Amino acid sequence: MALITRVSRLFQADVNAVLDRIEEPAVLLRQAVREMEDELAQDEKQLKLLIHEIGQLEKRKQEVDQLLIHIESELDICFEHEKDDLARALIRRKLEAQQLQKTLSRKYESVQQNLSALKNRVAENHTRMESMRQKAELLSEESAPGQQQEYSTTPDVRVRDEDIEVTFLREKQTRAAS
């Protein structure tokens, strides 16, 4: 008999724990929203870093393009004056700059793809977070029935300034006619 009592208590404790979790979904939902906000802030920070990196890569690519133009003009001068040894050194610099240009282009494409994927993820996360916020608000309203009844029984009383003026003039007219 003691074994059955123990098992029964254990089962009741588990059921009570499940009920406790079910009773507080608004708290869990708000925590999930906070976690999503933190994750979204991290993603937006990463987004800014990627945008900055793209700017830096574009700037560096322009510098390399200018260097290649400069090397081309120097090569023309070297060949014009038959300075082959100097031309070889410039050709080495030109080849290095071209390799750097290819490397920068690959890096730019990679960062651009990462940026695009991150932008999509941020947009999806914004949508999901907004949905979670709405669910949390609905759950908060449902979990506070006393407050909801207060709002439903209290009439919406709003008096506009124009209504006051019109009524004032009617009252004044009524009193003047008497």
RAJO-V301325 format. One record per run of one state. SS is the DSSP state (hx for helix, st for strand, lp for the rest). FROM is the first residue (numbers start at 1). TO is the last residue. If there is no record, write none. Layout:
ss: {SS:SS}
from: {FROM:FROM}
to: {TO:TO}
This chain:
ss: {lp:hx:lp:hx:lp:hx:lp:hx:lp:hx:lp}
from: {1:2:24:25:81:84:144:145:154:161:178}
to: {1:23:24:80:83:143:144:153:160:177:178}
